[in-house]
Amino acid sequence: MITIVEDIICNAQKRFVEWVNIYAPWEGQNHTTERNLSFQFATAFLDLHPGGLVFMEVPFSTPPSTHSNNHLDAYLHTADFDLLLECKNIYAPSHIKMIKSDIERMNTNLIDQIHSRHKNKPVRTHGVVFVETWYSHVEQWWSNEYDGNKKAWKDEDLKLPGGWKYKSKRIYEHNKEPFETLYWLYGVSEPLSGKPE
């Protein structure tokens, strides 16, 4: 599944770079939001899987509550696989806790809710986290290659959950300080439901 997600991200990068060479969506310290990431991913997914479907901000409940006031950033479906997508921007260690929380919510309860809305049960479902950062030390940390002096990023408690494959991709050279290089970071779970690949 990591190869399929990499193909989606490469497709998204090509389009994204073409666009930002025409229009710079950033203003000072303000950069694109998580919604931009989910849009880029979904657009690339549909380009590569034209028979697929995408729904954004899919509601779900977290037991014991029955209120569907939580939202998955995107749900992507094909005849062969499904992806549960959560997106984030990272610039501080506290954001890793949010990503860990997103990963923990991608469990049988969420999958059962998503699958119950299908006419035909999906073949297999994977979780995906898709993350943006302008900080090289964050990219190095994500890739398990950080050896710098920012103590917070060396915290032993700051670890991503196991059972997922984590990778990164250099996306765009902005060449303007303080944000020069944009990285997309991503993680893909083993099948959370259904038959193995």
QUINOR-V462822 format. One record per residue. N is the residue number from 1. PHI is phi in radians with two decimals (* if undefined). D_LAST is the distance of its C-alpha to the last C-alpha in Angstrom with 2 decimals. Layout:
BEGIN
n: [N & N]
phi: [PHI & PHI]
d_last: [D_LAST & D_LAST]
END
This chain:
BEGIN
n: [1 & 2 & 3 & 4 & 5 & 6 & 7 & 8 & 9 & 10 & 11 & 12 & 13 & 14 & 15 & 16 & 17 & 18 & 19 & 20 & 21 & 22 & 23 & 24 & 25 & 26 & 27 & 28 & 29 & 30 & 31 & 32 & 33 & 34 & 35 & 36 & 37 & 38 & 39 & 40 & 41 & 42 & 43 & 44 & 45 & 46 & 47 & 48 & 49 & 50 & 51 & 52 & 53 & 54 & 55 & 56 & 57 & 58 & 59 & 60 & 61 & 62 & 63 & 64 & 65 & 66 & 67 & 68 & 69 & 70 & 71 & 72 & 73 & 74 & 75 & 76 & 77 & 78 & 79 & 80 & 81 & 82 & 83 & 84 & 85 & 86 & 87 & 88 & 89 & 90 & 91 & 92 & 93 & 94 & 95 & 96 & 97 & 98 & 99 & 100 & 101 & 102 & 103 & 104 & 105 & 106 & 107 & 108 & 109 & 110 & 111 & 112 & 113 & 114 & 115 & 116 & 117 & 118 & 119 & 120 & 121 & 122 & 123 & 124 & 125 & 126 & 127 & 128 & 129 & 130 & 131 & 132 & 133 & 134 & 135 & 136 & 137 & 138 & 139 & 140 & 141 & 142 & 143 & 144 & 145 & 146 & 147 & 148 & 149 & 150 & 151 & 152 & 153 & 154 & 155 & 156 & 157 & 158 & 159 & 160 & 161 & 162 & 163 & 164 & 165 & 166 & 167 & 168 & 169 & 170 & 171 & 172 & 173 & 174 & 175 & 176 & 177 & 178 & 179 & 180 & 181 & 182 & 183 & 184 & 185 & 186 & 187 & 188 & 189 & 190 & 191 & 192 & 193 & 194 & 195 & 196 & 197]
phi: [* & -1.04 & -1.16 & -1.10 & -1.16 & -1.06 & -1.07 & -1.09 & -1.17 & -1.11 & -1.12 & -1.12 & -1.05 & -1.00 & -1.16 & -1.05 & -1.13 & -1.03 & -1.19 & -1.28 & -1.37 & -1.78 & -2.49 & -1.60 & -1.42 & -1.73 & -2.44 & 1.03 & -1.44 & -1.59 & -2.06 & -1.14 & -1.68 & -1.03 & -1.05 & -1.09 & -1.09 & -1.13 & -1.14 & -1.05 & -1.13 & -1.13 & -1.09 & -1.16 & -1.01 & -1.19 & -1.11 & -1.49 & -2.30 & -1.08 & -1.53 & -1.41 & -2.33 & -2.39 & -2.19 & -1.68 & 0.90 & -1.30 & -1.30 & -2.70 & -1.87 & -2.05 & -0.98 & -1.45 & -1.20 & -1.86 & -1.33 & -1.55 & -1.85 & -1.73 & -2.39 & -1.44 & -0.97 & -2.78 & -2.09 & -2.13 & -2.35 & -2.28 & -1.16 & -1.76 & -2.80 & -2.17 & -2.23 & -1.75 & -1.97 & -2.17 & -2.12 & -2.63 & -1.83 & -2.07 & -2.52 & -2.51 & -0.99 & -1.07 & -1.21 & -1.13 & -1.07 & -1.17 & -1.15 & -1.05 & -1.12 & -1.05 & -1.11 & -1.11 & -1.29 & -1.42 & -2.22 & -1.07 & -1.08 & -1.11 & -1.09 & -1.05 & -1.11 & -1.12 & -1.16 & -1.13 & -1.58 & -1.57 & -1.31 & -2.16 & -1.14 & -1.06 & -1.19 & -2.72 & -2.23 & -2.14 & -1.62 & -2.39 & -1.94 & -2.27 & -2.30 & -2.09 & -2.61 & -1.82 & -1.85 & -1.12 & -1.18 & -1.23 & -1.07 & -1.13 & -1.10 & -1.03 & -1.48 & 1.08 & -2.20 & -1.39 & -2.32 & -1.40 & -1.94 & -1.47 & -0.98 & -1.01 & -1.45 & -1.83 & -1.04 & -1.09 & -1.32 & -1.59 & -2.22 & -1.40 & -1.05 & -1.34 & 1.41 & -2.17 & -1.82 & -2.03 & -2.48 & -2.45 & -2.55 & -1.31 & -1.86 & -2.69 & -1.72 & -1.43 & 1.03 & -2.34 & -1.21 & -1.52 & -1.89 & -1.87 & -2.16 & -1.70 & -2.05 & -1.89 & -1.97 & -2.63 & -2.38 & -2.30 & -1.43 & -1.13 & -0.96 & -1.52 & -2.76 & 1.46 & -1.38 & -1.13 & -1.14]
d_last: [7.53 & 10.88 & 11.72 & 11.54 & 13.69 & 15.92 & 16.56 & 17.62 & 19.84 & 21.41 & 22.22 & 23.71 & 25.68 & 27.30 & 28.58 & 29.58 & 31.61 & 33.33 & 34.33 & 35.62 & 37.66 & 39.43 & 39.61 & 39.34 & 37.99 & 39.21 & 42.60 & 43.83 & 41.67 & 39.74 & 36.44 & 33.76 & 32.23 & 28.82 & 29.20 & 29.32 & 25.97 & 24.27 & 26.14 & 25.16 & 21.43 & 21.69 & 23.88 & 21.60 & 18.55 & 20.77 & 22.09 & 18.72 & 17.50 & 20.92 & 19.83 & 18.27 & 20.31 & 21.33 & 23.61 & 25.31 & 26.74 & 25.16 & 27.33 & 26.32 & 28.36 & 28.21 & 29.61 & 32.31 & 33.30 & 32.58 & 33.54 & 30.82 & 32.22 & 29.13 & 27.03 & 23.53 & 24.09 & 21.70 & 19.14 & 17.08 & 15.47 & 14.12 & 13.44 & 9.66 & 9.32 & 12.09 & 13.51 & 16.36 & 18.63 & 21.57 & 23.92 & 26.79 & 29.57 & 30.31 & 33.70 & 34.42 & 32.88 & 33.33 & 30.59 & 28.06 & 29.01 & 28.16 & 24.69 & 24.19 & 25.48 & 23.09 & 20.10 & 21.71 & 22.13 & 18.42 & 18.40 & 18.26 & 21.63 & 20.70 & 17.50 & 19.69 & 22.29 & 20.08 & 18.48 & 22.02 & 23.12 & 20.81 & 22.16 & 18.76 & 16.19 & 13.15 & 9.76 & 8.17 & 10.25 & 10.46 & 13.90 & 15.58 & 19.08 & 21.01 & 24.36 & 27.49 & 30.20 & 33.27 & 33.80 & 32.89 & 33.21 & 30.53 & 28.15 & 29.10 & 28.55 & 25.05 & 24.27 & 25.94 & 28.81 & 31.63 & 34.93 & 37.38 & 40.06 & 38.78 & 38.91 & 36.83 & 33.75 & 34.26 & 34.24 & 32.23 & 31.28 & 29.71 & 26.19 & 22.86 & 20.68 & 18.34 & 14.60 & 14.33 & 14.49 & 17.81 & 19.25 & 22.33 & 23.89 & 27.59 & 28.23 & 31.95 & 35.27 & 37.76 & 40.60 & 42.53 & 43.13 & 42.05 & 38.60 & 37.89 & 34.18 & 31.41 & 28.01 & 24.77 & 22.69 & 19.18 & 16.69 & 13.05 & 11.77 & 8.92 & 7.72 & 11.30 & 10.92 & 9.19 & 6.58 & 3.78 & 0.00]
END
